[in-house]
Amino acid sequence: ACPHRAPQPPLQDGNDPDPYVKTYLLPDPQKTTKRKTKVARKTCNPTYNEMLVYDGIPRGDLEQRELRLSVLSEEGFWENILLGEVGIRLRDLDLAQEKMGWFALGSRGHGTL
């Protein structure tokens, strides 16, 4: 597994977020590829060490997909704030090798998920 470090700015109220990472392999209309990390409490600099395993998906199919990685803050039972996200085209990676690297997080707009 490779570590993923996802720095976030404080929330609008000035408090540190409770961040976690959610991933999907897109397209995924049934959301069967969803994975989530544990929540890191009150930090702008969480570090995650998670291995993503997708059994049963042929490599040729994987290479046609995008790994959508979203960083959110757990803010309540129904409301989670999107802190940033990135799409990683798997055809750009050597899937036979471990990948370590930095990916810049962007946003798709303000609001909650």
C-alpha positions in Angstrom: 0.0 0.0 0.0 1.2 3.5 -0.6 0.6 6.5 1.7 -1.7 9.3 0.5 -1.4 12.7 2.1 -4.3 15.0 1.6 -3.7 18.5 3.1 -6.9 20.6 3.5 -7.5 24.2 4.5 -9.6 24.8 7.6 -13.3 25.0 7.2 -15.2 28.3 6.7 -15.8 28.5 10.5 -12.1 28.3 11.2 -12.2 24.8 12.7 -10.0 22.0 11.4 -11.9 19.4 9.3 -12.6 15.7 10.2 -11.3 14.4 6.8 -11.7 11.1 5.1 -11.2 9.8 1.5 -13.8 8.2 -0.7 -12.9 6.5 -4.0 -14.9 5.2 -7.0 -13.9 3.6 -10.3 -15.8 5.5 -12.9 -18.1 4.8 -14.6 -19.9 3.0 -11.8 -23.7 3.5 -12.0 -24.4 1.0 -9.2 -21.6 2.4 -6.9 -20.2 -1.1 -6.3 -16.5 0.2 -6.4 -17.0 2.7 -3.5 -14.2 2.6 -0.9 -13.8 4.9 2.2 -11.0 5.4 4.7 -11.5 6.0 8.4 -12.1 9.6 9.5 -9.0 11.5 10.8 -10.2 13.8 13.6 -9.6 17.6 13.6 -6.6 17.9 11.2 -5.7 19.8 8.1 -2.9 17.3 7.3 -4.2 13.8 7.4 -2.1 10.8 6.2 -3.8 7.7 4.8 -2.2 4.3 4.1 -4.8 2.3 2.3 -4.6 -0.4 -0.3 -7.3 -0.4 -3.0 -8.1 -3.9 -4.3 -10.6 -4.5 -7.1 -10.9 -8.3 -7.6 -12.8 -9.6 -10.6 -12.2 -6.5 -12.9 -10.1 -7.4 -15.9 -7.0 -5.2 -16.4 -8.3 -4.1 -19.8 -11.5 -2.8 -18.1 -9.5 -1.1 -15.4 -7.4 0.7 -17.9 -10.6 2.3 -19.3 -11.7 3.7 -16.0 -11.0 6.7 -13.9 -10.2 6.5 -10.2 -12.3 9.4 -8.6 -10.7 10.3 -5.3 -12.7 12.8 -3.1 -11.6 14.2 0.3 -14.5 15.1 2.5 -15.0 16.4 6.1 -17.5 14.5 8.3 -19.6 17.2 9.7 -22.8 15.5 10.8 -25.0 12.5 10.3 -26.4 13.7 6.9 -23.9 16.4 5.8 -20.3 16.0 4.6 -18.3 18.8 3.1 -16.3 18.3 -0.1 -12.8 19.5 0.5 -11.3 18.5 -2.8 -11.2 15.8 -5.4 -9.1 14.5 -8.3 -9.7 12.1 -11.2 -6.8 9.7 -12.1 -7.0 7.9 -15.4 -5.8 4.4 -14.8 -4.5 4.1 -18.4 -1.8 6.7 -17.3 -0.5 4.3 -14.6 1.5 1.1 -14.7 -1.1 -1.1 -12.9 1.6 -3.8 -12.3 3.6 -1.4 -10.1 2.9 0.4 -6.8 2.1 4.1 -7.4 3.4 6.7 -5.0 2.9 10.4 -5.9 1.1 13.6 -5.3 -2.2 14.6 -6.9 -3.5 18.2 -6.7 -7.1 18.3 -5.4 -9.6 20.6 -7.1 -13.2 21.2 -6.5 -16.4 20.8 -8.5 -18.1 23.7 -6.7 -19.2 24.6 -3.2 -21.7 22.7 -1.2 -22.1 19.4 0.5 -22.3 15.8 -0.6 
